[in-house]
Amino acid sequence: MRRPMSDLLPIRRALLSVSDKTGLIDFGRFLAARGVEILSTGGTAKALRDAGVPVKDVSEHTGFPEILDGRVKTLVPQVHGGLLGRRDMAEHVAQMEKHGLAPIDLVAVNLYPFEATVAQGASFDDCIENIDIGGPAMIRSAAKNHAGVAVLTEPAHFAEVQSEIEARGGTTLATRRRLAAAAYARTAAYDAAISGWFAKQEGQDFPQRLSLPGVLRQGLRYGENPHQAAAFYVDGSNRPGIATAAQVQGKELSYNNLNDTDAAYECVAEFDKPAIVIVKHANPCGVAVAGDLSKAWDAALLCDPVSAFGGIVAANRTLDAAAAEKITAIFTEVVIAPDADEAAKAVFARKKNLRLLLTGGLPDAAAPGLAFKSVAGGFLAQSRDAGRVTEGSLKVVTQRAPSRAEMADLLFAFRVCKHVKSNAIVYAKGLATVGIGAGQMNRAESSRIAAWKSEAAAKAAGLERPLAEGSVVASDAFFPFADGLEIAASAGATAVIQPGGSIRDAEVIAAADKAGLAMVFTGMRHFRH
């Protein structure tokens, strides 16, 4: 039995036990044709036999039956000894021969579908039963002894390993090492999914140890800048958006495309009626709600047509040809929506470089979840900003209460504010943004920028008066001084929505009353750094 460890490993015996049977039959036939003894379990063995592939049950190989409803079938020395025994060590070889432990040269295992079971909303007991024990144990044993065992954990590995065996007569050490690394990454992600689920069942948003599962979706050309490497990973939660999107057409998505598109889609999901969001550099530069997407586009574009050039467009309805015609009238990098009809797809197809993403649904803006940000030596975790204010939760603090039209615009503007980088100021009128100030070091400057943008947009549209006249204004956090509010009043705003809570609230309220503004406090802040 003893043989020196060389780079090339012939395959004499293989153990196949897979939940996802994609590619299994072809690979099994390939191994059988080469005289490889195939060991298998349960449904995998049945699938191979039904396809005419000769297979030996693991229980026959080990002399130990499956017990406990299949919970114990491979957790035996005859399997793990065959995986872990080193063929180049005389002592190991002697022990394997003494105890009848036949070496296993290849293991193909993919795990019980725990993540998919959780995603389907299965019961606690069903989720527990879909926690694989024997599979991860075999994977880890084979990966540890990769000098003598090839471990395959994904259906894609079948074709890769088959090609190498056909070309070389066995697997190379380089391939086995790469497969071992992939194997440990798989079991780590699997355990992370299980531990995260358990923590959630126990109501622990921030457990003592937090592991993040991730599967590589796409290698990216570079990150935010060309000298930075980057990749896109998905976490298995299937939240509708860039992780679920099918790219219908267009160039490869970049890191910045993905980041901006996510920002746009999360924003547009805030609204129940047809809405369009235009984003540039992760900030909305135009948002509108209307009777249909075409009208929403017109109103959103009016807010800042300069910034919209080369932007990201998100819609919360199925795209039609009318909306597509308007969107493609200017240069647009990415369009994302739940779906698009055939006429709309034909319109977009004229712009071959435009990326069209269809997600199949909208994310729930009120759903719980965690958001992360890397810092030196670790990362910050917080619950997703799923907060929403309603008219009933608002407190009128001025002598004048908002009109019905003002109230609708105030709620709309504050919802947009949640998606604008702090310090955020949003002017809105008729359920459309008419000026946005973002990312400034003080709130007064954001207010000035938003007012200036409303003037510039009016001039671009050939209008005599700034768009902000007759608008409402939203602030993502309280006004620390009256100056930001006074700038809004000078720009023509008639009502204000803000969290309140400043030590100078009385001063700000007095300034609003002096200007004849209606103002409401939300008691909720929406910082987005």
Residue pairs with C-beta under 8 A, 6 or more apart in sequence:
1 87
1 93
1 96
1 97
1 103
2 87
2 88
2 90
2 93
3 87
3 88
4 88
5 86
5 87
5 88
5 147
5 148
7 172
7 173
7 174
8 168
8 169
8 170
8 171
8 172
8 173
9 105
9 148
9 149
9 150
9 170
9 171
9 172
9 173
9 176
10 105
10 169
10 170
11 31
11 34
11 36
11 105
11 106
11 150
11 165
11 170
11 171
12 36
12 37
12 103
12 105
13 36
13 37
13 39
13 82
13 102
13 103
13 104
13 105
13 106
14 31
14 36
14 37
14 38
14 39
14 104
14 105
14 106
14 107
14 108
15 38
15 39
15 40
15 58
15 74
15 79
15 104
15 106
15 107
15 108
15 109
15 138
16 24
16 27
16 28
16 38
16 39
16 40
16 44
16 48
16 55
16 107
16 108
16 109
17 40
17 41
17 42
17 44
17 58
17 74
17 108
17 109
17 134
17 135
17 138
18 24
18 44
18 108
18 109
18 110
18 155
19 110
19 111
19 112
19 113
19 132
19 135
20 110
20 113
20 155
21 43
21 44
21 47
22 155
23 155
23 156
23 158
23 159
24 44
24 47
24 48
24 108
24 155
24 158
25 47
25 48
25 51
25 53
26 158
27 108
27 158
27 162
28 38
28 48
28 51
28 53
28 55
29 51
29 52
29 53
30 162
30 165
31 38
31 106
32 38
32 53
32 54
34 165
36 106
37 56
38 48
38 53
38 54
38 55
38 56
39 55
39 56
39 57
39 58
39 61
39 104
40 48
40 55
40 56
40 57
40 58
41 57
41 58
41 66
41 73
41 74
42 66
42 70
42 73
45 55
45 57
45 58
48 55
49 55
58 66
58 73
58 74
58 79
59 65
59 66
59 73
61 78
61 102
62 76
62 78
62 79
63 78
64 76
64 78
66 72
66 73
67 73
71 133
71 134
72 134
73 134
74 80
74 134
74 137
74 138
75 133
75 134
75 137
77 99
77 101
78 100
78 101
78 102
79 104
79 138
80 137
80 138
80 141
81 95
81 96
81 99
81 101
82 96
82 101
82 102
82 103
82 104
83 104
83 107
83 138
83 141
83 142
83 145
83 149
84 141
84 144
84 145
85 92
85 93
85 95
85 96
85 101
85 103
85 145
85 148
86 92
86 93
86 145
86 147
86 148
87 93
87 103
87 148
88 147
88 148
95 101
96 102
96 103
103 148
104 142
104 149
105 148
105 149
105 150
106 149
106 150
106 151
106 152
106 161
106 171
107 138
107 139
107 142
107 149
107 150
107 151
107 152
108 151
108 152
108 153
108 157
108 158
109 135
109 138
109 139
109 151
109 152
109 153
110 135
110 153
110 154
110 155
111 132
111 135
111 136
111 139
111 153
111 186
111 187
111 190
112 130
112 131
112 132
112 135
113 130
114 127
114 130
114 131
114 132
114 190
114 193
114 194
114 197
115 190
115 193
115 213
115 236
117 126
117 127
117 130
118 127
118 193
118 197
119 236
119 237
119 238
122 130
124 201
127 197
131 194
132 190
136 187
136 190
136 191
139 151
139 153
139 183
139 186
139 187
140 183
140 184
140 187
141 149
142 149
142 150
142 151
142 180
142 183
143 149
143 151
143 179
143 180
143 181
143 183
143 184
144 180
146 173
146 176
146 177
146 179
146 180
147 173
147 176
149 176
150 161
150 171
150 175
150 176
150 179
151 176
151 179
151 180
151 183
152 158
152 161
152 179
153 179
153 182
153 183
153 186
154 182
154 186
157 179
157 182
160 175
161 171
161 175
161 179
164 170
164 171
164 172
164 175
165 171
188 211
188 213
189 213
189 214
189 215
190 213
191 211
192 211
192 212
192 213
193 213
193 236
195 207
195 209
195 211
196 210
196 211
196 213
199 205
199 207
199 210
205 370
205 383
206 381
210 381
212 235
212 372
213 235
213 236
214 233
214 234
214 235
215 233
215 234
215 235
215 236
216 231
216 232
216 233
217 232
217 233
217 234
217 243
218 231
218 232
218 253
219 231
219 232
220 230
220 231
220 232
220 253
220 254
220 255
220 258
221 230
221 252
221 254
222 228
222 229
222 230
222 254
222 255
223 229
223 230
223 255
224 230
224 255
224 256
228 255
230 255
232 242
232 253
232 255
232 258
234 243
235 243
237 243
237 369
238 244
239 363
239 367
239 369
240 338
240 359
240 360
240 361
240 362
240 363
241 262
241 265
241 266
241 336
241 359
241 363
242 258
242 261
242 262
242 265
242 336
242 357
242 359
244 359
244 360
244 361
245 336
245 357
245 358
245 359
245 360
246 357
246 358
246 359
246 360
247 253
247 355
247 356
247 357
248 340
248 345
248 348
248 356
248 357
248 358
249 345
249 348
249 349
249 352
249 354
249 355
249 356
250 334
250 352
250 353
250 354
250 355
250 356
251 353
251 355
253 261
253 334
253 355
257 312
257 333
257 334
257 355
259 282
260 279
260 280
260 281
260 282
260 311
260 312
260 333
260 334
261 279
261 312
261 314
261 334
261 336
261 357
263 279
263 282
263 283
263 284
263 312
263 419
264 277
264 278
264 279
264 284
264 312
264 313
264 314
264 334
264 336
265 277
265 314
265 336
265 359
265 362
265 363
266 363
266 365
266 419
267 277
267 279
267 284
267 287
267 314
267 416
267 419
268 275
268 276
268 277
268 287
268 314
268 315
268 316
268 362
269 316
269 362
269 363
269 364
269 365
270 365
270 415
270 416
270 418
270 419
271 289
271 316
271 412
271 415
273 289
273 290
273 291
274 289
274 290
274 291
274 292
274 293
274 295
274 296
274 315
274 316
274 317
275 287
275 288
275 289
275 290
275 296
275 315
275 316
275 317
276 286
276 287
276 288
276 293
276 296
276 297
276 299
276 300
276 313
276 314
276 315
276 323
277 284
277 286
277 287
277 300
277 313
277 314
277 315
277 419
278 284
278 285
278 286
278 287
278 300
278 301
278 303
278 304
278 307
278 308
278 311
278 312
278 313
278 314
279 285
279 311
279 312
279 313
279 314
280 307
280 308
280 310
280 311
280 312
282 421
283 420
283 421
283 436
283 438
283 439
284 416
284 419
284 420
284 433
284 436
285 303
285 304
285 307
285 308
285 311
285 436
286 299
286 300
286 301
286 302
286 303
286 304
286 307
286 308
286 432
286 433
286 436
287 300
287 303
287 416
287 432
287 433
288 295
288 296
288 297
288 298
288 299
288 300
288 303
288 431
288 432
288 433
289 296
289 412
289 431
289 432
290 296
290 298
290 299
290 431
290 432
292 317
292 320
292 322
292 323
293 315
293 317
293 319
293 320
293 322
293 323
294 320
294 322
294 323
294 326
296 315
296 432
297 313
297 323
297 326
297 327
298 326
299 430
299 431
299 432
300 308
300 432
300 433
301 308
301 326
301 330
302 432
302 434
302 457
302 461
302 467
303 432
303 433
303 434
303 435
303 436
303 453
303 457
303 467
304 436
304 453
304 456
304 457
305 330
305 457
305 460
305 461
306 456
306 460
308 330
309 330
309 331
310 331
310 332
310 333
311 332
311 333
312 332
312 333
312 334
312 335
312 336
313 327
313 332
313 334
313 335
313 336
314 335
314 336
314 337
315 323
315 335
315 336
315 337
315 338
316 337
316 338
316 362
317 337
317 338
318 337
318 338
318 339
318 340
318 341
318 344
319 327
319 335
319 337
319 339
319 340
319 341
319 344
320 340
320 341
320 343
320 344
321 341
321 343
321 344
321 346
321 347
323 344
324 340
324 343
324 344
324 347
324 348
325 347
327 335
328 347
328 348
328 350
328 351
328 354
332 351
332 354
333 354
333 355
334 354
334 355
334 356
334 357
335 348
335 354
335 355
335 356
335 357
336 357
336 358
336 359
337 357
337 358
337 359
338 358
338 359
338 360
338 361
338 362
339 358
339 360
340 348
340 356
340 358
345 356
348 354
348 356
365 386
365 388
366 386
366 388
367 384
367 386
368 383
368 384
368 386
369 383
369 384
369 386
370 381
370 382
370 383
370 384
371 381
371 382
371 383
371 384
371 385
372 379
372 380
372 381
373 379
373 380
374 380
385 418
385 526
385 528
387 418
387 524
387 526
388 415
389 411
389 414
389 522
389 523
389 524
390 411
391 407
391 411
393 522
393 523
393 524
394 410
394 497
394 520
394 521
394 522
395 500
395 520
395 521
395 523
396 402
396 518
396 519
396 520
397 500
397 505
397 509
397 512
397 519
397 520
397 521
398 509
398 512
398 513
398 517
398 518
398 519
399 513
400 513
400 516
400 517
400 518
401 518
402 410
402 472
402 495
402 518
402 520
403 495
403 518
406 472
406 494
406 495
406 518
408 431
409 428
409 429
409 430
409 431
409 471
409 472
409 495
410 428
410 472
410 474
410 495
410 496
410 497
410 520
411 497
412 428
412 431
413 426
413 427
413 428
413 433
413 472
413 473
413 474
413 497
414 426
414 474
414 497
414 522
414 526
416 426
416 428
416 433
416 436
416 474
417 424
417 425
417 426
417 474
417 475
417 476
417 526
418 476
418 526
418 528
419 528
420 426
420 436
420 438
420 476
420 528
421 438
421 439
421 528
421 529
422 438
422 439
422 476
422 477
422 527
422 528
422 529
423 437
423 438
423 439
423 440
423 441
423 442
423 443
423 445
423 446
423 475
423 476
423 477
424 436
424 437
424 438
424 446
424 474
424 475
424 476
424 526
424 528
425 435
425 436
425 437
425 438
425 443
425 446
425 447
425 449
425 450
425 473
425 474
425 475
425 476
425 484
425 488
426 433
426 435
426 436
426 437
426 450
426 473
426 474
427 433
427 434
427 435
427 436
427 450
427 451
427 454
427 467
427 468
427 471
427 472
427 473
427 488
427 491
427 493
428 434
428 471
428 472
428 473
428 474
429 467
429 468
429 470
429 471
429 472
434 454
434 457
434 467
434 468
434 471
435 450
435 451
435 452
435 453
435 454
435 457
435 467
435 468
435 471
435 491
436 450
436 453
437 445
437 446
437 447
437 448
437 449
437 450
437 451
437 453
438 446
438 449
439 446
440 446
440 449
443 475
443 477
443 479
443 480
443 484
444 481
444 483
444 484
444 487
446 484
447 473
447 484
447 485
447 487
447 488
447 491
448 487
450 468
450 473
450 491
451 466
451 468
451 487
451 488
451 490
451 491
454 466
454 467
454 468
454 471
454 491
455 466
455 467
455 468
457 467
458 464
458 465
458 466
458 467
465 492
466 491
466 492
468 488
468 491
468 492
468 493
469 491
469 492
470 492
470 494
471 491
471 492
471 493
471 494
472 493
472 494
472 495
472 496
472 497
473 485
473 488
473 491
473 493
473 495
473 496
473 497
474 496
474 497
474 498
475 484
475 496
475 497
475 498
475 499
476 499
476 525
476 526
476 527
476 528
477 498
477 499
477 525
477 526
477 527
478 498
478 499
478 500
478 501
478 502
478 505
478 508
478 525
479 485
479 498
479 502
479 504
479 508
480 502
480 504
481 504
481 507
481 508
482 504
482 507
482 508
482 510
482 511
485 496
485 508
485 511
485 512
485 515
485 517
485 519
486 511
486 515
488 496
489 511
489 512
489 515
489 517
493 517
494 516
494 517
494 518
495 517
495 518
495 519
495 520
496 512
496 517
496 518
496 519
496 520
497 519
497 520
497 522
498 519
498 520
498 521
498 522
499 521
499 522
499 523
499 524
499 525
499 526
500 521
500 522
500 523
501 521
501 523
501 525
502 508
508 519
509 519
512 518
512 519
